[in-house]
Amino acid sequence: MAHLTLIIASLLGLFGTASLALCQQRHWKSVMHADLSSASKSLIRNSGLVFLLLSLVVCIQRDGAGFAALLWALIFAVASLITALVLSYQPRTLRFLASAYSALSGSSQNSR
Amino acid sequence: MAKLISKQFRESLTWFHTWLGIGLAAVLFAVFWTGTLTVFDKEIDQWMKPELRIAQPGPVSLDQLVLPKLSEFDPARESEFWMSAPRDRIPAIRVLYEDQDGESHEAMLDPRSGEVLDLTDSHAGSDFFFRFHFMLHMPGIIGYIVVGLAAVGMMALVVSGIFIHRKIIQEFFTFRPQKSRRRSSLDFHNLTAVIALPFHFLLPLSGLFIFASIYFPWSLGLPYDGNARGLNAETSGYEYLAVPAAGQPGPPVERIDALVSTADGIWLAEEGKRSSRADWIGIFNYGDKNSYVIVERYYPDNRVSIGPDQFSFDPTTQEITNRFSPEPVHAAMNWLEGLHWVQFDHWPLRWLYFFAGLSGCAMIGSGMVFWMQARIKKGTEDSVSVRVVRAMSVGAITGIIIASLGFFIGNRLIPKEIDITGVHRHDLEIWVFFLFWALSCVHAALRGREAWKEQNMAIMVLAVVTVVLNWVTTGHHPVAAVSESLWVVLIMDVMILAGGIVAWWVALKMRDASPGTAALRPVIDSPNRSPN
């Protein structure tokens, strides 16, 4: 259980940092080879923040606030480093996430 | 924001950041590097003192294993006698005492038999790297002062770095290895700095807090009219719980386990099932009629905050006579100090600390590389200042890594029973450390721009030598370590080899980028010719 919650917190952290990177035109372009619409931009950024917040909540649930403040900050650090390295060496790895955001923001625009 | 930070302000901060960084790089790297190793100090101890490579024992009885031996240790009358049961990272029983001649001793006992372990005389991780981290192996208070000033400088570097970073949000995740080496080293410096920004700020801050009483010795006594005992009575249990010796012999202490269970039971009742247990047990006024026992918890396993929580017991009646747990007036302080001490039982966090420490090392290293690349671009590569800074950074960065490997190699090569009059074996190891470091510095001064590459290659070679020597001298090669469940040994060997491979990769990168002719490099690095 302790391992599982740690994996969940780390994955949420990774999704969070990857989303925050994807909401930037430069990184979105390197993954999708297309421009980022402003509607998608805010969706992606907000989702990224929610992922990071959830990661923090899982850390607090797991270890209490004293540990979580450190654990979350360092999970964020490692997730950011991984995100940056993926974007410089293998940006296509993030295509699945970018496509999901594309589909989401596309459908929300259609429904409007 | 743009208006707030004028061009002039940014330029002067850039100047400040650059020269403070160059000035402190060597000290900061040494502190970061030894601090990073100290995260695993107890594990390094097990590697360097192979007698400690014991499988984790179950619960042990101090009554059976330690108390009958007390008289063998020949402790001084009315002295203090400390012991601690095996913990997760220290598989042996520890005993601290003062003998009849007033000399302090530390002994490690085999948790299976209670026999005193005949340990290799080494300062290893928890005495050498740990102390080097805050006193740089300098005499007296000098090292503390140098490290303290460097910590203040580190915080100034973090803050000035935030202001001079032109696009801290836009380039948060940006690393462009394909661009010029000047650009990519700056990217890497920024990346390793910003991702762990709170870590890079909080660690020097909490380090300064830990030694506040050394940096400002007079301030702490002020509220007590300079009477240190008054301060100690409020902040330290030993003064608060103290009972004067009667001066008459008394019966020996025969039961400790029950006292520890009583204290553990109270913590359990107060804090629930995740409470942590006693870490040290002290017998005070040893051999006296008024001897008493303190069961203390200073570094709890289960939380970041540290601080004393102590029970004193009457050993004859087994009753609690007093308790000291200071009011949580400085809860924030306890948390800050605890996050620096890293004594808690949290393996994922311990590894994250290790990697954050390495990212700090990488931040300092890439900052130095950027400075030199910027000079190459300006065409001042052969000026005296560049030569000096280059030699200094090679000596400070690859130099201390080589010295650390030299320390491990010395530990494995110096015979355990070596007997040179007037020289301790543990000092010989430290001499080997400084010998390797000095050689690296000389090499860096002589070999100019080739030094980086050659020292990185040396790291790879020394890493392999270190692991092979561990195999030859202890028989614990990786397969044996797996079959005997010596995970600490296995992981340390693997990390040393991994570090060697990274160094080799860096050396190869440097060879690719420098075809040997200095004249080509400014062309490669000039922005209009770079491939992007």
Interface residues (C-beta under 8 A of the other chain):
Chain A: L6 T17 L20 A21 Q24 R26 H27 D63 G64 G66 F67 L70 L71 A73 L74 I75 F76 A77 V78 S80 L81 T83 A84 L85 L87 S88 Y89
Chain B: Q170 F172 F173 T174 F175 R176 P177 Q178 L191 T192 V194 I195 A196 P198 F199 R303 V304 S305 W335 L339 F344 H346 P348 L349 L352 Y353 F355 A356 S359
